[in-house]
Amino acid sequence: MGEVNKAKTHKVVMDNRNSLSMTGISKVTSIDPDLVLLVTEQGKLKIIGKNMQATNLDLDKGMLDLTGNINSMIYSGDKEGAFSIKGLFK
């Protein structure tokens, strides 16, 4: 039998908008108290909130846990390349 291409998965579990656990994280571009920028298996992800901090980060396993006040999560379809400053203000 031939090889089967398995797509890597990306999972998000949020609890009361105060904690977030994610898998399928391939790159962390920035983690600030008000803005987190990530590259996931499903595209770029921008998380906007207040007092956010990473409580667990393991890029070898593609895992990230965040705490803080999470206001929004915005995906863009492009998972290649870096975030641009212009894209932050759309």
N, C-alpha and C positions, 0 to 999 in steps of 0.2 A: 504494500500500500504506500501511496505517496504521502508526503508531509502535508499536514493541515496547518494553514496559517491561523493562528489564534490572535484575535485582536485583544490588546491589553485593555483591561477594564478600568473604569473610573467610578468610584462610589463616594457619595456624600451623605453623611448623617448629621443632622442638626438637631440640637435639643434646646427648645425655647429661645432660639436666636441668641443664646449665650455661649454655646459651645458647638464646635464643628469638628468632625473627624472625616478625613478624606484619604482615599487611596488613588493610585494612578497619577501621582504627582511626578513629573519628570524634571521640573526645574522650578526653583524659587527665584524670582527676579527681585522682589522687594517685600520685606515685612516691616511695616510701620504701624503705629497704634491706630491710624485712621484708614490705611490702605494696604492691602496685600495683593501682590501681583504674582501669578503662578502660570506655569505651562503644564497642562494636564494631558492625558491621553485623548481627551475629547476637545481640546482647543485651549486657547488662552483663557484665563479666569481672573477677573478683577473682583475683589471683595472689599466693600466699603463699610466702615463701621466706626466704633469708638473704643478706645482702650483695648484694642486687640493685641494679643501676644501669642506666639507659638509656644505650646506646652510640650510638644513632642514633634520632632522632625527627623525622619529617616529616609533620605533620598535613595539609599540602596534598596529599600523596600517600597519606595514611592508613597510614604505615609506622612501625613501632617495633621496635627491636632491644634486647634485654635480656641482661645477663650476671649471673651469681650462681648460688646454689643454689636451684633451683625445686622446691618441695615439692608444691604443688597449684595447679590452675586450676579455678575454679568459675564457671560461667555462670548467669545468671538470664535468663529469657526476655524481661523488660521492658527494651527499649533506650531508652525515654524516661525523662526525669527524672534526678535525681541519686541518688547512694548515700546511704543514711541510716546513722547511727551504729548504730541498732538492728539493721540488716541485717548489719553486720559481725560480730556476735557470735552468729549463728545457727549 
